[in-house]
């Protein structure tokens, strides 16, 4: 069972209201609910949105919902929050619609206590709010985080930073990148999107001078947040060990692998004609090249490698996936 609580708050009775948090919550719900192939992922995620006075998210309801999320032994319990964050010397807070000063919001310490004590196998906390990087920080030594086994935290900014909206104000910068990552930008070659790959995508996209995302985790293996459409067929990926008997194998090519010829080459009887079986293999090799698993040796492109009877080899990434296939992990 995979559970998700998704919260987006634009309306604040006493604090400055926001514009993009409800949009963000709805977008996160839409992308997490199903995998790219349409199968269920997080079925029926609970969504709390505060868009106006009649539709506000009060602290009491927010806290009760977080408590309920982490109350059982689900496979994955995911909490996403977009809204105001607040920090002072006593710690950080997630501001609800009825917050008056900020420090009367839901304490990050309370969120972490509920997540740390949860029996869920994987607990994932994703916060798009100012100062959210304070989550799980040790009260005595802020440089140290306290995370139970299976807990992962991904935040939009450090404890000292604000979290910004996009230029049009319709989304948080962090969440827009988070959505891109879940839609496939952070997928590996089998389509899995993990918290680690999401962080890597966001971290690289923001650059060193923008708000800095924070990633904290205590897991043995990353859980997949969503399955995207893989860039290469699983069968083709598993065939790596058939085409390359060893990870350092040099795959020799000749003109019979390449089906395309110019008019002069068609007339040249010294050039081996296309072979259908080799052409089929070459098509797979070109797919490997397109996802950086294989590269031609001593030639700029695979066409030249074949027509000049050169070879191709696995890249470092190709050797990594070759090893995964060889060990039966794919």
C-alpha positions in Angstrom: 0.0 0.0 0.0 1.3 3.4 -1.0 -0.2 6.4 0.8 0.2 10.1 0.0 -0.9 13.3 1.8 -0.6 16.3 -0.5 -1.1 19.8 0.9 -1.1 23.2 -0.8 -2.1 26.4 0.9 -2.5 29.7 -0.8 -5.0 31.4 1.6 -3.7 32.8 4.9 -6.0 34.8 7.1 -3.1 36.7 8.8 0.0 36.1 6.7 0.6 37.1 3.1 -1.4 34.8 0.8 0.3 32.8 -2.0 -0.7 32.0 -5.5 0.9 28.7 -6.7 0.7 26.3 -3.8 -2.8 24.9 -4.7 -1.7 24.5 -8.3 1.4 22.7 -7.1 -0.6 20.3 -4.9 -3.0 19.4 -7.7 -0.1 18.9 -10.1 1.7 16.6 -7.6 -1.4 14.6 -7.0 -2.0 14.2 -10.8 1.5 12.9 -11.5 1.8 10.7 -8.4 -1.5 9.0 -8.8 -0.6 6.9 -11.8 2.6 5.6 -13.5 3.3 6.7 -17.0 1.6 3.5 -18.4 -1.6 4.4 -16.6 -1.4 1.8 -13.8 -2.1 3.0 -10.2 0.8 4.3 -8.1 -0.4 6.2 -5.1 -4.1 5.3 -5.2 -6.5 8.0 -3.9 -4.0 10.4 -2.4 -5.5 12.7 0.2 -5.3 16.3 -1.0 -5.8 19.3 1.3 -5.9 22.7 -0.4 -6.5 26.1 1.1 -7.6 28.3 -1.7 -9.9 30.8 0.0 -11.5 31.6 3.4 -14.2 28.9 3.1 -11.6 26.4 1.8 -8.8 26.8 4.3 -6.4 24.3 5.9 -6.3 24.7 9.6 -3.4 23.6 11.8 -5.6 21.1 13.6 -6.7 19.4 10.4 -3.1 19.5 9.0 -1.6 17.8 12.1 -4.3 15.2 12.3 -3.8 14.3 8.6 -0.1 14.0 9.0 -0.6 11.8 12.0 -3.0 9.6 10.1 -0.6 9.3 7.2 2.2 7.9 9.3 -0.1 5.8 11.6 0.1 2.4 9.9 2.6 0.1 8.2 2.2 1.1 4.6 4.9 0.3 2.1 5.3 4.0 1.3 3.9 7.0 3.2 4.6 10.3 1.4 3.9 13.8 2.7 4.1 16.8 0.4 3.6 20.4 1.6 3.5 23.6 -0.3 2.9 26.8 1.6 4.5 29.3 4.0 7.3 28.1 6.3 8.7 29.8 9.3 11.8 29.5 11.5 13.0 30.9 14.8 15.4 29.8 17.5 12.9 27.1 18.7 12.7 25.4 15.3 10.8 25.4 12.0 7.1 25.4 11.3 4.7 24.7 8.4 2.1 27.5 8.4 -1.6 26.6 8.2 -4.3 28.9 6.9 -5.1 30.0 10.5 -1.5 30.8 11.5 -1.1 34.2 13.0 2.6 34.5 13.7 4.3 31.5 12.0 5.4 29.9 15.2 1.8 28.7 15.8 2.0 26.5 12.7 2.7 22.8 12.6 6.2 22.3 14.1 8.6 20.5 11.9 9.7 18.6 15.0 6.2 17.2 15.4 6.2 16.1 11.7 9.6 14.4 12.2 8.4 12.7 15.4 5.4 11.3 13.6 7.6 10.2 10.6 10.4 8.8 12.7 8.0 6.7 14.8 6.0 5.5 11.9 5.8 1.8 11.1 5.7 2.5 7.4 8.6 0.9 5.5 9.4 4.0 3.6 8.7 7.5 4.8 9.1 10.4 2.4 8.7 14.1 3.4 8.8 16.7 0.6 8.5 20.3 1.6 8.2 23.3 -0.7 8.3 26.1 1.9 10.8 28.6 3.2 13.3 27.4 5.7 12.2 23.8 5.2 15.8 22.5 5.3 15.5 22.7 9.1 13.4 19.5 9.0 15.0 16.7 11.2 17.9 19.0 12.4 19.1 18.1 15.8 18.1 20.8 18.4 21.5 20.8 20.0 23.6 20.3 16.9 21.8 21.6 13.8 24.4 20.2 11.5 23.2 16.7 12.4 19.9 15.2 11.3 17.9 12.7 13.2 16.3 10.2 10.8 14.9 6.7 11.5 15.4 3.8 9.2 13.5 4.3 5.9 13.1 8.1 6.2 13.9 10.5 3.3 13.5 14.2 3.4 13.6 16.5 0.3 13.2 20.2 0.8 13.1 23.3 -1.5 15.6 25.3 0.5 18.0 25.3 3.4 17.0 26.3 6.9 18.3 29.9 6.2 16.7 30.3 2.7 13.4 31.3 1.2 11.6 29.1 -1.4 10.7 31.0 -4.5 7.8 30.9 -7.0 8.2 30.8 -10.7 8.2 34.2 -12.5 4.5 33.9 -13.3 3.7 33.0 -9.7 1.7 29.9 -10.7 4.1 27.3 -9.2 7.0 27.0 -6.8 10.4 26.8 -8.5 11.2 23.6 -6.6 7.9 21.9 -7.3 8.0 22.7 -11.0 11.3 20.9 -11.2 9.9 18.1 -9.0 7.1 17.6 -11.5 9.6 17.5 -14.4 11.6 14.9 -12.5 8.5 12.7 -11.9 7.4 13.0 -15.5 10.6 11.3 -16.6 13.5 13.8 -16.4 14.9 11.9 -13.4 14.1 8.4 -14.7 16.8 5.7 -15.1 16.9 3.3 -18.1 14.2 1.1 -16.7 11.9 4.1 -15.9 12.4 4.2 -12.1 12.3 7.6 -10.5 13.8 7.6 -7.0 14.1 10.4 -4.4 17.8 10.4 -5.1 17.4 10.9 -8.8 14.8 13.6 -8.2 17.2 15.5 -5.9 20.0 15.2 -8.5 17.7 16.7 -11.2 16.6 19.6 -9.0 20.1 20.2 -7.6 21.6 20.4 -11.1 18.8 22.5 -12.5 18.9 25.2 -9.8 22.6 25.8 -9.9 24.9 27.1 -7.2 23.5 30.6 -6.8 19.8 29.8 -6.5 17.9 28.4 -3.6 19.6 25.2 -2.6 17.5 22.0 -2.2 18.3 19.8 0.8 18.3 16.0 0.8 18.5 13.8 3.9 18.0 10.1 3.9 18.5 7.0 6.0 17.7 4.1 3.6 19.3 0.9 2.5 17.8 1.1 -1.0 15.8 3.9 -2.7 12.1 3.2 -3.3 10.7 4.2 -6.7 8.4 7.2 -6.5 7.0 6.6 -10.0 7.6 4.6 -13.2 8.2 6.7 -16.3 8.2 5.5 -19.9 11.7 3.9 -20.2 13.9 5.2 -23.0 14.8 1.7 -24.1 12.8 -1.6 -24.1 13.6 -3.9 -21.2 14.3 -6.8 -23.6 16.9 -4.7 -25.4 18.5 -3.6 -22.2 18.7 -7.2 -21.0 20.3 -8.2 -24.3 23.4 -6.2 -23.4 25.1 -9.3 -22.1 24.3 -11.2 -25.3 25.8 -8.6 -27.6 28.7 -7.9 -25.2 29.9 -11.2 -23.7 32.2 -9.2 -21.3 32.0 -5.7 -20.0 35.2 -4.7 -22.0 34.2 -6.6 -25.1 35.1 -4.9 -28.4 32.2 -5.5 -30.8 33.7 -5.6 -34.4 31.6 -4.1 -37.1 31.7 -4.3 -40.9 29.6 -2.8 -43.7 27.1 -5.7 -43.6 25.7 -4.1 -40.4 24.8 -0.8 -42.0 21.7 -1.0 -44.3 22.1 2.6 -45.7 24.4 3.1 -48.8 25.0 6.0 -51.2 25.0 5.4 -54.9 28.8 4.9 -55.2 28.8 2.4 -52.4 26.0 0.4 -54.0 28.1 0.0 -57.1 31.2 -1.0 -55.2 31.3 -4.8 -55.1 34.2 -4.8 -52.6 31.8 -3.5 -49.9 29.9 -6.2 -48.1 26.2 -6.0 -48.8 23.7 -5.4 -46.0 22.9 -8.5 -43.9 19.3 -8.6 -42.4 20.4 -10.3 -39.2 23.3 -7.9 -38.7 21.0 -5.0 -39.6 18.7 -6.0 -36.8 21.6 -6.2 -34.4 22.9 -2.8 -35.5 19.5 -1.2 -34.9 19.8 -2.4 -31.3 23.3 -1.1 -31.0 22.2 2.3 -32.2 19.5 2.3 -29.5 22.3 1.7 -27.0 24.2 4.7 -28.5 21.2 6.9 -28.1 21.0 6.3 -24.3 24.8 6.5 -23.9 25.4 2.8 -23.3 27.6 2.2 -26.3 30.0 4.4 -28.3 31.8 3.8 -31.6 35.6 3.3 -31.4 37.8 5.5 -33.7 34.8 6.9 -35.6 32.5 9.8 -35.1 29.3 7.9 -35.6 28.1 4.2 -35.8 27.6 4.5 -39.6 31.3 5.3 -40.0 32.3 2.6 -37.6 30.4 0.0 -39.7 31.4 1.2 -43.1 35.0 1.5 -42.0 35.0 -1.9 -40.3 35.8 -0.5 -36.9 34.1 -1.4 -33.7 32.0 -0.2 -30.8 32.3 -0.7 -27.0 30.3 -0.1 -23.8 30.5 3.2 -22.1 31.1 3.5 -18.4 27.3 3.7 -18.0 26.9 0.8 -20.3 29.3 -1.3 -18.2 27.2 -0.4 -15.1 24.0 -1.6 -16.7 25.8 -4.7 -18.1 26.8 -5.6 -14.6 23.2 -5.1 -13.3 21.9 -7.4 -16.1 24.6 -9.9 -15.4 23.8 -10.0 -11.7 20.1 -10.4 -12.4 19.2 -7.1 -11.0 17.4 -6.0 -14.2 
